Amino acid sequence: MAAEYYLGVLDYVIIVLTLLISTGIGMKFKSSGQKTGKMQEYFLAGKNMSLLPVVMSATATLVSSLTMIGIPAESYKYGIQPWTLAIGMSIGMVLSAYIFLPVYFQCGMCTVYEYLEVRFGRLTRYFISTMYILQMILWMSAVLYSPVLAMSAVTDLPIEPTIVVFGAICSIYCTFGGLKAVLWTDVFQISLMFVTLLILFTAGIIDAGGLSNVIDRAKEGGRLNFFNFQIDFTTRYTFWNGLFQGFCNGVAVYSVGQTGAQRLLSLRSAERAKIALFFSAPLLTFLYISSCLHGIILYAVYFLCDPILNSNETGLTKYDQIVPYFLVSKFHSIPGLTGLSVAGIFSGSLTTISSILNSLATVTVVDFIHPIFQSLQRNEKKSLLLAKGLSLTYGVICICITLSLTKINSLVHIAFLFTNTFGGPILAIFTIGMLTRKGFGKSVLFGLLSGFSITLWIGCCNLFGGYVESPLPFSSSKCTTSLNSTYDYSTFEISNITSPSTTPGFHPKKSSF
């Protein structure tokens, strides 16, 4: 039996150090909004942010730990096809810069949902704002839960303490620093993500025997399927499906989602917001395509011995564990490198959660509390204190829900179903409002509810129908022992992230760092 392996002291030191740096940035900006007493300072960073942090933060909007773990697993199984998501997102970002964002800047809005009251009435604003809050609470929990569970499956990283520590650190620096702290910590965290991706990329190519080997093996395995122009909405990935899905995500996140739009509204003009998105789009494309290529590299590494088919030796049961498995199996002999890579993966979660916490506090205060308690709106000092309390409260809620996910796995299905169901109808409402003069009040609300019903029905059928598209073939011909295993195919669905395997034999957890 192999010796037991654990994360070393230096690994934990590096992980803790990255958390302390993020906290330090938050503490640096802890007086945001207190010196002037203005809510604009806390919610929108005084609308005088420079381009660099906004560009980096806007890039981080559509990137999370799910990107670094999920996309490589998808391309490992289905080929390079998910790359079209990035192209669609970039197109959607450009469209947002020209159609939606100028309206928010011209009207001087703090939240995108203020527009809904002007165009359709207060009831529509309240309804969609409520949906946004519920969506984001569940999404935060999913984003925090996924990397913790994936990493704990292949290391000795404890699940509950890790959830509490990462959630608490993120809540603290976001609460004290406001949007300015979120933007600058995003710069640090996304830089760490780039470094981690570069390390994994380089190690994978070397382990596969060079770039030519990667290309040859990927071609032989049918993974270089860049252009599948088939028009079939029942197929998991085609060029058109990926392009359309990415486009909708890009428009929705930066146009009608408070999390993405709020970062851009921290700039002083719509023109600067356009520039920020133009610089952010290629960075986002690079990150997504690099993640896809990482999956192809991993396929070349395990070309003749798939770690899932060889689960008796590896202990893996799900493909979302393949990135953490590669990480620990290749870097355990290099002190600190595993810790740096783990910190890079978790940085994707921190960027997402901190931005959501700030936007949730903003939406709650601006869209609910101020319209109801107008006297509080005139007292910015109390409003600021309330906003910070709300940010911290949402952080605690996120931690509690995430901890509950470790006990009740079905909640994860519900979280993803709920967060992915409502984007389309909400985007449609904003599009109708800005591009037409039709649709008012109750008629729009009725259409919104109808749209929700249809997308919810489709989502439930997809979730509970049991159909899973078969991946491309794998091989275990060169494995010492192989085991035909039953496994979940999808990595983008968080339900496929499972608890640590108890399969006997060699396991990454039983290795020493």
N, C-alpha and C positions, 0 to 999 in steps of 0.2 A: 504494500500500500504506500502511496506517495506521502511525503511529509506534509504536515499541515502548514498552509500559507496564510498570512494575514497582511493587511495594510501595515506598512512599517511606520516608525515614529516620524521619519522625514515626510512621508506621504501625508500624515495627519497635520504636520506642521504647515505644509504648503496649503492644504485645504483651509485650515484656520486662518492663515495669513491672508488668503484671498478674501475671506469673510471680513477680516479686520480692515482691510483696505477699503472695501465697499462701505463698511460702517464709518470709517474715517472720513470718506467723502461726504456721507450724509451729515456727519457732525460739523463738517466745515460749513455747510449751508444751513445749519440748524436755525440760524437767525432770519432765514428767508421769510419775508412777510412780517417779521416782528419789528424790524427797524422802522419800516414805513407804516406798518399796520394795515397794508393793503392786501386784499384777497388776491388781486391780480398777480402779486409777487409770489404767492404760494401756489396758485393754480396754473398760472401761465408764465412763471419765471420773469415777471415784469415785462413780457413781450419784447425783450431786448437780447435774446440769446444769439450767440454766434452760430455760424453754419455748421461747424465741425460736430459739436455734440448732437445737434438735431439730425444731421445726416446719419451719424452712427446709430442714434436711437431709433430713427425711422427704419433703418435697416433691421434693427433688432425686433421691430414690431411683429414681423411675420416669421421670425426665427425663434425657436425655443429648443429645449432639450429634446423634444419630440422630433425636431428636425435632424438633430445630430444622431439620434438613435433610430428613428423611424424611417427616414428616407433611405439611408444605406441598406436597411433590411428590405425595403420595397424593391430597390433596384437589384439587390442580390437575388430576389425571388422572381421578379418580373422583367428584369432588364433595365436599360437606361431610360425607358419611356417617361418616367416622372419629370425629366428635365423640362418638358414643355410647361409644367406648372410655373416655373420661374419666368418664362417668356410672357405668359399670360398675366402674371402678377405685375411685371414691369409695365406692360401696356395699360393695365388698370390704374397703376400709380400715375402715369402721365395723364390719363383721362381725368382722374381726380383733381390734379393740379389745375386743369383748365375749366372744369365745369362746377365742381362742388366747393372747393376751398375758397375761391374768390368771393362767393356769396357770404360765407361765414366771416371773412375779414371785412367785407363791406358793411355788414350789419353789426360788427363789433361784438360777436357772440363768444361766450365762454364755453358753452357746450353746444354740440350739433343739434341737440333736441330742442333748444330754444327756437330753432327755425320751424319746427313742427307746429308749435303753438301759433306762430305768426301766420302760417300757411293753412293749417287744418284745424286749429283749436286746441284748447288745453287738454281735453280728454285724450286725444291722440298722443300728445307729448307725454302725459303721465303713463299711458299704457306702454309705449315703446321704451321709455326710460326704465320702467319697472322690469320689462323683459331684459333690457341690457344688464341691469344689476344682477338679476338671477343668473343670466348666462355667464357673466364674468366671475361670479362667486364659484360656480361649478367648474369653470375653465381653469381658474387659478389652482383649485384643488387637484384637477387632473394633471396640470403641468408640473406641480410639485411632486405628485405621487409617482408619476411614470419613471423618472430617472432614479428615484430612491429604490423603487422595487426592482428595476432592471439591474442596478448596480449591486443591490443586496443579494441578487441571485448568483453572482459570481465572486463576491468578496464577503468579508466578515462585517461589512458596513451595517450597523444596526438600523432597522427601519424607523421605529418610533422616535428615538433621539435625533436622528438625522432630519426627520420632518420638522420637529420642533425647533431645532437650531437654525436651519435654513429659513424656515418661515418667520421666526422671531427676528433674525438679523435683518431680513428684507423689510419687515414691518417697521422696525425701528428707524432705519435710515430714511425710508420713504416718509414716515410720519414727521420726523424732525426736519428733514431737508426740503420737502416739497418737490415740485417738478424739476427744479434746478438740480437737486441732488440725484433725482432719477436719471436725468439726461447725462450727467457726468459719470455716474456709475455705469451707465450703459456703454460709455466709451471704453472704460476699463474692461467690462465683462465681455463685450463683443470682440475686443482685441484678444482676450484670452481664448475665446472660441476659435478665432482664426488660427492662433498658435496651436491649439489642440488639434484642429483639423489638419494642419500642416504636418504635425508630428505623426498622426495616424496615417496620413497619406504616404509619407516618406517610408515609414516602417512597413506598410503594406506592400509597396512596390518592391522594396528590398527583399521582403520575405517571399514574394511571388517569383523572384528570380529575375526581376527587371521589367521595364515597361513593355518590351516586345512580348514577353511571356504573358503579361496581363492582357494585351490585345489579342494574342492568339487564342488564349483560353476563353476569353469573353466571346470571341467570334465563334469558336467551336460550340460553346454553350448557348448560343443564340441570344446573348445579353446585349449585343450592340444594335438593338432594334430602335434606332433613333427616330425613324420616320414611318409610322404606321398610320397611313391616311384613311384607313377604314372608318366609315361613319357608322358607328354602332354604340349606342348609349348603354348597352348591357355589358360591354367589355370594360374591364377595369381601367386600362390605359390605352388610349390612342392619341395621336397628335392633336386631334380636334377636342377630344374630351379634356385632356390636360390643359390645353390652351384656354378653353372656356371656363373650366373650374378655377384656374389661376387668375384669369381676368376678373371673374366675379369676386374672388377673395381680395384681389388688389384694390378694386373699387370700394368694396364694402369696408375694409379695414381703414383705409385712409380718407374715406368720404363720409360714411354714416356710422362709423365706430368711434366712440369718444377716445378710446385708448390711442389710436393712431393719429386722429385729427388734432388732439390736444397738444401733441408734441410739435406739430407744424404751426399751430396757433400761437406758440411761444415766440415765433419770429415776428418782426415788426410789420411785415407786409406780405401780401399774396405773392408778389414777385419773388421774394426770398424763399417762400414756401415751395414755389415751383423749382427753383434752383436746388433746394434741398432734396426734393424728390428725384430730380434728374441725376443727381450724384448718388442717391441712395439706390436707385433701380439697378445699376450695374453691380453694385456691391451685393445686393440681395440675390441677383442672378448668379453671381460667382459662388456665393455660399451654397445655394440650392444645387447647382450643377456639380460643385465639388462634392457635396454629400452624395449625390447620385453616383459619381465616379468612385467614391469611396466604397460604395456597395459592390461595384464591379471589381474593384481591386480585391475586396474580401472574397468574392467568388473565385478569383484566380488563386488566392492563397489556399482556399479549401476546395480546390477544383476536383480532386479525387478522394476527398474525405470530408464530406459535409458534416459539420459538428452536431447537427440535429439528428441526422441518420445514425450518427455515432454517439448517441446520447448516453449509452452505457459507459463510455469513457469520459465524455465531457461533462455530463450532468445537465446539458441544456435541453430544454423542451420547447422553447419559443424562439423565433427568429429575431425578436427584438432584443434578445440577450447576446446577439452575435458581436455587436460592437464592444460592449463591456468585456465579453469573453476574450476577444482579440487583444484588447487593451491590457488586461491583467496577465494573459498568457505570454505576451511579448515583452512587457515592461517590468515584470516582477523582479528581474535581476538588476535593474537600474534604479538605485534609491531615489525617490522623489518624483520620478517620471510618471508613475501611476497616479500619484496624488495630484500632479499638475493636470493630467488628462481628466481625472474625475472632476476637478475644480472647473475645467473648461466646459464639461458637459452640464454641470449644475449652474454655470453662469447663464446658460440659455433659459433656465427656469427663473432665475433671479431677475433678469431683464423683463421678462413677461409679467411676473407677479408685481414687481414694484410699480410698473406703469399702470397696471390695472388698479392697484390700491389707490393711487393718486387720482385716477379718473373716476373711480367709484365715489370717493369723497367729494369730488367736484360735482358730479351728477346729483348726488343726494342733497348737497347744500343748494346748488343753483336751481335745480329742476323741481325740488320738492319743498325744502325748508324755507327758502326765501320767498317763493310765491305765497306760501301759507302764512308765514310770520314776517310780514314786511318790515316791522320795526327792527327785527334782527338784521335785516339786509343793510340797514343804515349804521349798524354797529359792527364795524369790520373786525374789531379786536375779538369780540365774542364769536363772530363767524369763523375767524381763523382758529380759535381754540376748539370750536365744534368740529371743524374740518379735520384737525389733527386727531381728535378723539375718534371720529368716524374711520379715519384711515387705520388707526390702531385696532379698532373694533373689527373691521373687515379682515385684517390680518389674523386676528384670533379666530374668527369664523373659518377662514381658509385652513388654518392649522387643524381645527377641530374636525372639519369635514374630511380633510385628508387622512387624519387618523382613523376616522370611521370607515374610510375606503379599505383599510387594511383588514377590517373585520367583516365588511359586507361588500363583497365584490360586485354585486348586481348594481350598486349605486354608480359604479364607474360606467356601465352601459348607459344608464339614465343621464349621467353628466354629458357624455359625448352626444347622445341623441338630442338632448335639450339645446346644447350649444351650437350644434350644426343645423338645426331645423329652421331657425328664425332669420337667418341672414338674408336669404333671398327676398321674402316678403317685405322686410324693412328697407332693403335697398330699392325695391320697387316703389315704395311710398315716397322716398326722397326723390327718386327719378321723376315720378309723376309731378311732384311739387315744383321741381326746378325746370323741367323741360316742357311742361304743358300748363294750360290755365284751367284744366278740368280737374274734377275731384275735390270735394269739400266735405269736411266734418264727418257725419255718420256714414256716408257712402264709402269714404276711404277706410274708415275703421272696419266696416263690414267686409270690404275687400281684403283688408289685412288679416282679419280673423279667418276668412276663407282660405287665404294663402297659407296661414299657419296650419290649418286643419289638413290641407293636402300634403304639405311637406312633412308634417308629423306622421301622417299615415304612411307615406313613402319610407320615412326613416324607421318606423316600427316594423314594416314589412322587411326592410333590409336587415334590421338587427335581429329579429326573431324568426326570419324565414329559413335560416339555416344554410342558404346557398353561399358557397365560397368559391371563387374562381381558382382553378388549379394553377400553381406556379409553373415556371419552366423547370425542366428536369435537373436533378442533382445526382451526384455520384458518391458512393462510399467504397469504391473498388479497392482503394489503397488503405482503408482503415484497418487497424489491428483487429478490432471487433466492430460490428455494426449491428444496429437494432432498427428495425422498421418501426418508426414511432408515429403516433397520431399527434398532430400539432396544429395550432391555429396559424392561418396564413397571414392575416393582416397585422401589420405593425402600427399603422396609423390609428387603429382602434385600440384604445388603452386597455380594453378588456383582455388583450392578449398578453399583457405584462403580468407575469405570475410570480408567485412566491418562490423562494429558493427551492431547488430540486432536492429531493431526498434520495435520488438514485444512487445506489452503492457504486464503489469504484472511484476512479480519479475524479476530482472536482476542483475547480479553481479556488473554491473556498479552502481547500485543504492544501494550500501552497503557502510558502513563507516569503513575504516581501522583505 
